[in-house]
Amino acid sequence: MEHYSGEIAKHWPRVMEHVQPPSLRRSLSDAKIQEGADSDITLTFSSRFHMEKVNQVSSRSKIEKAIEHLFGK
C-alpha cells in the first residue's frame, strides 16, 4: 500500500495550485517532500527564508487545507 505522503509527493504540483497567496506557493516550490510514517509529511528547504515562511501557523493551515481539499484527509 502506498503511503499517503507518497501520493502527496506525486501530486505536489496540484497541491501547490490550491495554495494562496502566490508568495506561499513560491516558498513551497523550494520544498522537497520526505515521506514519513502514516500521514506525516516532512518538507525540507534549501532556503531558510522559505522554510520560515512555510512554517508559520497561517501558512501551514493553508497548506493543510489544500491537501485536505485534494485528498480528503
SULNOR-V347712 format. One record per backbone hydrogen bond with DSSP energy under -1.0 kcal/mol. CO is the residue of the C=O (numbers start at 1). NH is the residue of the N-H. Records with the same first field share a line. If there is no record, write none. Layout:
CO = NH + NH
This chain:
3 = 7
4 = 8
5 = 9
6 = 10
7 = 11
9 = 12
11 = 15
12 = 16
13 = 17
15 = 18
16 = 19
21 = 24 + 25
22 = 26
23 = 27
24 = 28
25 = 29
27 = 30
28 = 31
32 = 44
34 = 42
37 = 40
40 = 36
42 = 34
44 = 32
47 = 51
48 = 52
49 = 53
50 = 54
51 = 55
56 = 60
57 = 61
58 = 62
59 = 63
60 = 64
61 = 65
62 = 66
63 = 67
64 = 68
65 = 69
66 = 70
67 = 71
68 = 72
